[in-house]
Amino acid sequence: NEQLIMPIAIQVHHALIDGRDIADYVRLFQECLDGDPDGGSGV
């Protein structure tokens, strides 16, 4: 799914450039993979 991966990769790329905490994007990415919109419980 390049249509899904590319936007995420771009966001991560900008996050690194901006020097922001990458953890937020990593968590969002993992939630997308897990298919858990709530995120958190059972992790």
PDBQT receptor file of N, H, CA, C and O in Angstrom, charges set to zero:
ATOM      1  N   ASN A   1       0.844  -1.212   0.000  1.00  0.00    +0.000 N 
ATOM      2  CA  ASN A   1       0.000   0.000   0.000  1.00  0.00    +0.000 C 
ATOM      3  C   ASN A   1       0.870   1.249   0.000  1.00  0.00    +0.000 C 
ATOM      4  O   ASN A   1       1.078   1.864   1.046  1.00  0.00    +0.000 OA
ATOM      5  N   GLU A   2       1.373   1.622  -1.158  1.00  0.00    +0.000 N 
ATOM      6  H   GLU A   2       1.204   1.122  -2.007  1.00  0.00    +0.000 HD
ATOM      7  CA  GLU A   2       2.238   2.801  -1.237  1.00  0.00    +0.000 C 
ATOM      8  C   GLU A   2       1.449   4.058  -0.908  1.00  0.00    +0.000 C 
ATOM      9  O   GLU A   2       2.003   5.026  -0.386  1.00  0.00    +0.000 OA
ATOM     10  N   GLN A   3       0.142   4.045  -1.215  1.00  0.00    +0.000 N 
ATOM     11  H   GLN A   3      -0.308   3.259  -1.639  1.00  0.00    +0.000 HD
ATOM     12  CA  GLN A   3      -0.692   5.209  -0.935  1.00  0.00    +0.000 C 
ATOM     13  C   GLN A   3      -0.785   5.447   0.561  1.00  0.00    +0.000 C 
ATOM     14  O   GLN A   3      -1.018   6.576   0.993  1.00  0.00    +0.000 OA
ATOM     15  N   LEU A   4      -0.604   4.396   1.361  1.00  0.00    +0.000 N 
ATOM     16  H   LEU A   4      -0.415   3.479   1.010  1.00  0.00    +0.000 HD
ATOM     17  CA  LEU A   4      -0.665   4.526   2.816  1.00  0.00    +0.000 C 
ATOM     18  C   LEU A   4       0.728   4.782   3.377  1.00  0.00    +0.000 C 
ATOM     19  O   LEU A   4       0.916   5.638   4.240  1.00  0.00    +0.000 OA
ATOM     20  N   ILE A   5       1.698   4.028   2.875  1.00  0.00    +0.000 N 
ATOM     21  H   ILE A   5       1.545   3.332   2.173  1.00  0.00    +0.000 HD
ATOM     22  CA  ILE A   5       3.063   4.115   3.403  1.00  0.00    +0.000 C 
ATOM     23  C   ILE A   5       3.707   5.458   3.082  1.00  0.00    +0.000 C 
ATOM     24  O   ILE A   5       4.326   6.065   3.956  1.00  0.00    +0.000 OA
ATOM     25  N   MET A   6       3.574   5.929   1.859  1.00  0.00    +0.000 N 
ATOM     26  H   MET A   6       3.071   5.436   1.149  1.00  0.00    +0.000 HD
ATOM     27  CA  MET A   6       4.241   7.162   1.450  1.00  0.00    +0.000 C 
ATOM     28  C   MET A   6       3.866   8.356   2.312  1.00  0.00    +0.000 C 
ATOM     29  O   MET A   6       4.756   9.046   2.810  1.00  0.00    +0.000 OA
ATOM     30  N   PRO A   7       2.563   8.627   2.508  1.00  0.00    +0.000 N 
ATOM     31  CA  PRO A   7       2.182   9.767   3.356  1.00  0.00    +0.000 C 
ATOM     32  C   PRO A   7       2.775   9.654   4.753  1.00  0.00    +0.000 C 
ATOM     33  O   PRO A   7       3.215  10.652   5.324  1.00  0.00    +0.000 OA
ATOM     34  N   ILE A   8       2.791   8.446   5.306  1.00  0.00    +0.000 N 
ATOM     35  H   ILE A   8       2.434   7.636   4.843  1.00  0.00    +0.000 HD
ATOM     36  CA  ILE A   8       3.351   8.237   6.641  1.00  0.00    +0.000 C 
ATOM     37  C   ILE A   8       4.849   8.510   6.615  1.00  0.00    +0.000 C 
ATOM     38  O   ILE A   8       5.384   9.159   7.513  1.00  0.00    +0.000 OA
ATOM     39  N   ALA A   9       5.518   8.014   5.586  1.00  0.00    +0.000 N 
ATOM     40  H   ALA A   9       5.083   7.486   4.856  1.00  0.00    +0.000 HD
ATOM     41  CA  ALA A   9       6.958   8.207   5.468  1.00  0.00    +0.000 C 
ATOM     42  C   ALA A   9       7.283   9.690   5.358  1.00  0.00    +0.000 C 
ATOM     43  O   ALA A   9       8.260  10.166   5.936  1.00  0.00    +0.000 OA
ATOM     44  N   ILE A  10       6.451  10.416   4.609  1.00  0.00    +0.000 N 
ATOM     45  H   ILE A  10       5.657  10.029   4.140  1.00  0.00    +0.000 HD
ATOM     46  CA  ILE A  10       6.637  11.857   4.446  1.00  0.00    +0.000 C 
ATOM     47  C   ILE A  10       6.447  12.560   5.782  1.00  0.00    +0.000 C 
ATOM     48  O   ILE A  10       7.216  13.457   6.126  1.00  0.00    +0.000 OA
ATOM     49  N   GLN A  11       5.436  12.162   6.532  1.00  0.00    +0.000 N 
ATOM     50  H   GLN A  11       4.811  11.433   6.253  1.00  0.00    +0.000 HD
ATOM     51  CA  GLN A  11       5.179  12.779   7.836  1.00  0.00    +0.000 C 
ATOM     52  C   GLN A  11       6.343  12.514   8.779  1.00  0.00    +0.000 C 
ATOM     53  O   GLN A  11       6.780  13.401   9.512  1.00  0.00    +0.000 OA
ATOM     54  N   VAL A  12       6.838  11.282   8.751  1.00  0.00    +0.000 N 
ATOM     55  H   VAL A  12       6.484  10.561   8.156  1.00  0.00    +0.000 HD
ATOM     56  CA  VAL A  12       7.977  10.923   9.600  1.00  0.00    +0.000 C 
ATOM     57  C   VAL A  12       9.199  11.732   9.193  1.00  0.00    +0.000 C 
ATOM     58  O   VAL A  12       9.946  12.218  10.042  1.00  0.00    +0.000 OA
ATOM     59  N   HIS A  13       9.396  11.870   7.883  1.00  0.00    +0.000 N 
ATOM     60  H   HIS A  13       8.789  11.475   7.193  1.00  0.00    +0.000 HD
ATOM     61  CA  HIS A  13      10.537  12.622   7.362  1.00  0.00    +0.000 C 
ATOM     62  C   HIS A  13      10.491  14.062   7.853  1.00  0.00    +0.000 C 
ATOM     63  O   HIS A  13      11.496  14.603   8.313  1.00  0.00    +0.000 OA
ATOM     64  N   HIS A  14       9.313  14.679   7.751  1.00  0.00    +0.000 N 
ATOM     65  H   HIS A  14       8.497  14.239   7.377  1.00  0.00    +0.000 HD
ATOM     66  CA  HIS A  14       9.157  16.060   8.218  1.00  0.00    +0.000 C 
ATOM     67  C   HIS A  14       9.348  16.143   9.726  1.00  0.00    +0.000 C 
ATOM     68  O   HIS A  14       9.909  17.114  10.234  1.00  0.00    +0.000 OA
ATOM     69  N   ALA A  15       8.885  15.136  10.430  1.00  0.00    +0.000 N 
ATOM     70  H   ALA A  15       8.429  14.348  10.017  1.00  0.00    +0.000 HD
ATOM     71  CA  ALA A  15       9.020  15.124  11.888  1.00  0.00    +0.000 C 
ATOM     72  C   ALA A  15      10.495  15.122  12.273  1.00  0.00    +0.000 C 
ATOM     73  O   ALA A  15      10.904  15.815  13.205  1.00  0.00    +0.000 OA
ATOM     74  N   LEU A  16      11.285  14.341  11.552  1.00  0.00    +0.000 N 
ATOM     75  H   LEU A  16      10.953  13.778  10.795  1.00  0.00    +0.000 HD
ATOM     76  CA  LEU A  16      12.719  14.283  11.838  1.00  0.00    +0.000 C 
ATOM     77  C   LEU A  16      13.367  15.627  11.543  1.00  0.00    +0.000 C 
ATOM     78  O   LEU A  16      14.223  16.087  12.298  1.00  0.00    +0.000 OA
ATOM     79  N   ILE A  17      12.958  16.262  10.438  1.00  0.00    +0.000 N 
ATOM     80  H   ILE A  17      12.263  15.888   9.824  1.00  0.00    +0.000 HD
ATOM     81  CA  ILE A  17      13.512  17.562  10.059  1.00  0.00    +0.000 C 
ATOM     82  C   ILE A  17      13.125  18.613  11.096  1.00  0.00    +0.000 C 
ATOM     83  O   ILE A  17      13.938  19.459  11.469  1.00  0.00    +0.000 OA
ATOM     84  N   ASP A  18      11.886  18.553  11.554  1.00  0.00    +0.000 N 
ATOM     85  H   ASP A  18      11.225  17.866  11.251  1.00  0.00    +0.000 HD
ATOM     86  CA  ASP A  18      11.388  19.538  12.519  1.00  0.00    +0.000 C 
ATOM     87  C   ASP A  18      11.939  19.268  13.911  1.00  0.00    +0.000 C 
ATOM     88  O   ASP A  18      11.848  20.116  14.799  1.00  0.00    +0.000 OA
ATOM     89  N   GLY A  19      12.515  18.075  14.099  1.00  0.00    +0.000 N 
ATOM     90  H   GLY A  19      12.589  17.386  13.378  1.00  0.00    +0.000 HD
ATOM     91  CA  GLY A  19      13.100  17.733  15.390  1.00  0.00    +0.000 C 
ATOM     92  C   GLY A  19      12.046  17.388  16.424  1.00  0.00    +0.000 C 
ATOM     93  O   GLY A  19      12.301  17.437  17.627  1.00  0.00    +0.000 OA
ATOM     94  N   ARG A  20      10.853  17.036  15.946  1.00  0.00    +0.000 N 
ATOM     95  H   ARG A  20      10.645  16.996  14.968  1.00  0.00    +0.000 HD
ATOM     96  CA  ARG A  20       9.786  16.671  16.881  1.00  0.00    +0.000 C 
ATOM     97  C   ARG A  20       9.940  15.223  17.330  1.00  0.00    +0.000 C 
ATOM     98  O   ARG A  20      10.715  14.458  16.756  1.00  0.00    +0.000 OA
ATOM     99  N   ASP A  21       9.186  14.863  18.366  1.00  0.00    +0.000 N 
ATOM    100  H   ASP A  21       8.556  15.485  18.832  1.00  0.00    +0.000 HD
ATOM    101  CA  ASP A  21       9.286  13.514  18.915  1.00  0.00    +0.000 C 
ATOM    102  C   ASP A  21       8.691  12.498  17.936  1.00  0.00    +0.000 C 
ATOM    103  O   ASP A  21       7.495  12.524  17.649  1.00  0.00    +0.000 OA
ATOM    104  N   ILE A  22       9.534  11.617  17.436  1.00  0.00    +0.000 N 
ATOM    105  H   ILE A  22      10.506  11.596  17.670  1.00  0.00    +0.000 HD
ATOM    106  CA  ILE A  22       9.118  10.619  16.450  1.00  0.00    +0.000 C 
ATOM    107  C   ILE A  22       8.184   9.587  17.057  1.00  0.00    +0.000 C 
ATOM    108  O   ILE A  22       7.470   8.886  16.340  1.00  0.00    +0.000 OA
ATOM    109  N   ALA A  23       8.191   9.494  18.386  1.00  0.00    +0.000 N 
ATOM    110  H   ALA A  23       8.770  10.063  18.969  1.00  0.00    +0.000 HD
ATOM    111  CA  ALA A  23       7.385   8.485  19.075  1.00  0.00    +0.000 C 
ATOM    112  C   ALA A  23       5.904   8.619  18.721  1.00  0.00    +0.000 C 
ATOM    113  O   ALA A  23       5.199   7.617  18.602  1.00  0.00    +0.000 OA
ATOM    114  N   ASP A  24       5.433   9.861  18.552  1.00  0.00    +0.000 N 
ATOM    115  H   ASP A  24       6.006  10.675  18.648  1.00  0.00    +0.000 HD
ATOM    116  CA  ASP A  24       4.022  10.083  18.227  1.00  0.00    +0.000 C 
ATOM    117  C   ASP A  24       3.680   9.436  16.891  1.00  0.00    +0.000 C 
ATOM    118  O   ASP A  24       2.624   8.821  16.746  1.00  0.00    +0.000 OA
ATOM    119  N   TYR A  25       4.577   9.576  15.913  1.00  0.00    +0.000 N 
ATOM    120  H   TYR A  25       5.435  10.076  16.030  1.00  0.00    +0.000 HD
ATOM    121  CA  TYR A  25       4.320   9.017  14.597  1.00  0.00    +0.000 C 
ATOM    122  C   TYR A  25       4.453   7.497  14.627  1.00  0.00    +0.000 C 
ATOM    123  O   TYR A  25       3.711   6.783  13.953  1.00  0.00    +0.000 OA
ATOM    124  N   VAL A  26       5.412   7.013  15.421  1.00  0.00    +0.000 N 
ATOM    125  H   VAL A  26       6.015   7.593  15.969  1.00  0.00    +0.000 HD
ATOM    126  CA  VAL A  26       5.597   5.561  15.543  1.00  0.00    +0.000 C 
ATOM    127  C   VAL A  26       4.352   4.930  16.149  1.00  0.00    +0.000 C 
ATOM    128  O   VAL A  26       3.911   3.867  15.714  1.00  0.00    +0.000 OA
ATOM    129  N   ARG A  27       3.787   5.594  17.160  1.00  0.00    +0.000 N 
ATOM    130  H   ARG A  27       4.145   6.458  17.514  1.00  0.00    +0.000 HD
ATOM    131  CA  ARG A  27       2.582   5.061  17.817  1.00  0.00    +0.000 C 
ATOM    132  C   ARG A  27       1.419   5.046  16.823  1.00  0.00    +0.000 C 
ATOM    133  O   ARG A  27       0.674   4.069  16.749  1.00  0.00    +0.000 OA
ATOM    134  N   LEU A  28       1.269   6.130  16.063  1.00  0.00    +0.000 N 
ATOM    135  H   LEU A  28       1.875   6.924  16.123  1.00  0.00    +0.000 HD
ATOM    136  CA  LEU A  28       0.188   6.197  15.079  1.00  0.00    +0.000 C 
ATOM    137  C   LEU A  28       0.366   5.100  14.029  1.00  0.00    +0.000 C 
ATOM    138  O   LEU A  28      -0.599   4.460  13.614  1.00  0.00    +0.000 OA
ATOM    139  N   PHE A  29       1.610   4.896  13.609  1.00  0.00    +0.000 N 
ATOM    140  H   PHE A  29       2.394   5.416  13.946  1.00  0.00    +0.000 HD
ATOM    141  CA  PHE A  29       1.893   3.884  12.597  1.00  0.00    +0.000 C 
ATOM    142  C   PHE A  29       1.550   2.494  13.118  1.00  0.00    +0.000 C 
ATOM    143  O   PHE A  29       0.957   1.685  12.404  1.00  0.00    +0.000 OA
ATOM    144  N   GLN A  30       1.930   2.215  14.381  1.00  0.00    +0.000 N 
ATOM    145  H   GLN A  30       2.412   2.872  14.961  1.00  0.00    +0.000 HD
ATOM    146  CA  GLN A  30       1.647   0.913  14.981  1.00  0.00    +0.000 C 
ATOM    147  C   GLN A  30       0.146   0.713  15.133  1.00  0.00    +0.000 C 
ATOM    148  O   GLN A  30      -0.357  -0.393  14.936  1.00  0.00    +0.000 OA
ATOM    149  N   GLU A  31      -0.575   1.782  15.484  1.00  0.00    +0.000 N 
ATOM    150  H   GLU A  31      -0.166   2.681  15.644  1.00  0.00    +0.000 HD
ATOM    151  CA  GLU A  31      -2.030   1.676  15.637  1.00  0.00    +0.000 C 
ATOM    152  C   GLU A  31      -2.668   1.344  14.294  1.00  0.00    +0.000 C 
ATOM    153  O   GLU A  31      -3.626   0.574  14.227  1.00  0.00    +0.000 OA
ATOM    154  N   CYS A  32      -2.130   1.933  13.220  1.00  0.00    +0.000 N 
ATOM    155  H   CYS A  32      -1.353   2.560  13.275  1.00  0.00    +0.000 HD
ATOM    156  CA  CYS A  32      -2.656   1.659  11.883  1.00  0.00    +0.000 C 
ATOM    157  C   CYS A  32      -2.432   0.185  11.538  1.00  0.00    +0.000 C 
ATOM    158  O   CYS A  32      -3.300  -0.460  10.949  1.00  0.00    +0.000 OA
ATOM    159  N   LEU A  33      -1.273  -0.336  11.905  1.00  0.00    +0.000 N 
ATOM    160  H   LEU A  33      -0.568   0.187  12.384  1.00  0.00    +0.000 HD
ATOM    161  CA  LEU A  33      -0.958  -1.735  11.611  1.00  0.00    +0.000 C 
ATOM    162  C   LEU A  33      -1.820  -2.667  12.445  1.00  0.00    +0.000 C 
ATOM    163  O   LEU A  33      -2.283  -3.702  11.965  1.00  0.00    +0.000 OA
ATOM    164  N   ASP A  34      -2.030  -2.289  13.701  1.00  0.00    +0.000 N 
ATOM    165  H   ASP A  34      -1.654  -1.448  14.091  1.00  0.00    +0.000 HD
ATOM    166  CA  ASP A  34      -2.810  -3.129  14.612  1.00  0.00    +0.000 C 
ATOM    167  C   ASP A  34      -4.302  -3.040  14.301  1.00  0.00    +0.000 C 
ATOM    168  O   ASP A  34      -5.072  -3.931  14.660  1.00  0.00    +0.000 OA
ATOM    169  N   GLY A  35      -4.705  -1.956  13.631  1.00  0.00    +0.000 N 
ATOM    170  H   GLY A  35      -4.080  -1.232  13.340  1.00  0.00    +0.000 HD
ATOM    171  CA  GLY A  35      -6.115  -1.782  13.313  1.00  0.00    +0.000 C 
ATOM    172  C   GLY A  35      -6.908  -1.438  14.555  1.00  0.00    +0.000 C 
ATOM    173  O   GLY A  35      -8.100  -1.733  14.637  1.00  0.00    +0.000 OA
ATOM    174  N   ASP A  36      -6.248  -0.811  15.530  1.00  0.00    +0.000 N 
ATOM    175  H   ASP A  36      -5.280  -0.571  15.463  1.00  0.00    +0.000 HD
ATOM    176  CA  ASP A  36      -6.912  -0.457  16.787  1.00  0.00    +0.000 C 
ATOM    177  C   ASP A  36      -7.049   1.058  16.891  1.00  0.00    +0.000 C 
ATOM    178  O   ASP A  36      -6.106   1.733  17.303  1.00  0.00    +0.000 OA
ATOM    179  N   PRO A  37      -8.211   1.604  16.524  1.00  0.00    +0.000 N 
ATOM    180  CA  PRO A  37      -8.422   3.058  16.545  1.00  0.00    +0.000 C 
ATOM    181  C   PRO A  37      -8.293   3.635  17.945  1.00  0.00    +0.000 C 
ATOM    182  O   PRO A  37      -7.899   4.788  18.117  1.00  0.00    +0.000 OA
ATOM    183  N   ASP A  38      -8.629   2.821  18.951  1.00  0.00    +0.000 N 
ATOM    184  H   ASP A  38      -8.949   1.884  18.812  1.00  0.00    +0.000 HD
ATOM    185  CA  ASP A  38      -8.526   3.296  20.336  1.00  0.00    +0.000 C 
ATOM    186  C   ASP A  38      -7.060   3.412  20.742  1.00  0.00    +0.000 C 
ATOM    187  O   ASP A  38      -6.663   4.368  21.409  1.00  0.00    +0.000 OA
ATOM    188  N   GLY A  39      -6.260   2.424  20.331  1.00  0.00    +0.000 N 
ATOM    189  H   GLY A  39      -6.583   1.648  19.790  1.00  0.00    +0.000 HD
ATOM    190  CA  GLY A  39      -4.839   2.431  20.652  1.00  0.00    +0.000 C 
ATOM    191  C   GLY A  39      -4.614   2.351  22.144  1.00  0.00    +0.000 C 
ATOM    192  O   GLY A  39      -5.354   2.962  22.915  1.00  0.00    +0.000 OA
ATOM    193  N   GLY A  40      -3.598   1.602  22.568  1.00  0.00    +0.000 N 
ATOM    194  H   GLY A  40      -2.997   1.106  21.942  1.00  0.00    +0.000 HD
ATOM    195  CA  GLY A  40      -3.276   1.563  23.990  1.00  0.00    +0.000 C 
ATOM    196  C   GLY A  40      -3.616   0.229  24.623  1.00  0.00    +0.000 C 
ATOM    197  O   GLY A  40      -2.708  -0.551  24.908  1.00  0.00    +0.000 OA
ATOM    198  N   SER A  41      -4.878  -0.064  24.853  1.00  0.00    +0.000 N 
ATOM    199  H   SER A  41      -5.616   0.570  24.622  1.00  0.00    +0.000 HD
ATOM    200  CA  SER A  41      -5.263  -1.276  25.586  1.00  0.00    +0.000 C 
ATOM    201  C   SER A  41      -4.779  -2.541  24.876  1.00  0.00    +0.000 C 
ATOM    202  O   SER A  41      -4.952  -2.695  23.667  1.00  0.00    +0.000 OA
ATOM    203  N   GLY A  42      -4.171  -3.439  25.649  1.00  0.00    +0.000 N 
ATOM    204  H   GLY A  42      -4.030  -3.313  26.631  1.00  0.00    +0.000 HD
ATOM    205  CA  GLY A  42      -3.746  -4.722  25.109  1.00  0.00    +0.000 C 
ATOM    206  C   GLY A  42      -2.434  -4.650  24.372  1.00  0.00    +0.000 C 
ATOM    207  O   GLY A  42      -2.046  -5.607  23.701  1.00  0.00    +0.000 OA
ATOM    208  N   VAL A  43      -1.736  -3.525  24.483  1.00  0.00    +0.000 N 
ATOM    209  H   VAL A  43      -2.051  -2.747  25.028  1.00  0.00    +0.000 HD
ATOM    210  CA  VAL A  43      -0.454  -3.404  23.782  1.00  0.00    +0.000 C 
ATOM    211  C   VAL A  43       0.651  -3.998  24.632  1.00  0.00    +0.000 C 
ATOM    212  O   VAL A  43       1.812  -3.997  24.224  1.00  0.00    +0.000 OA
TER     213      VAL A  43
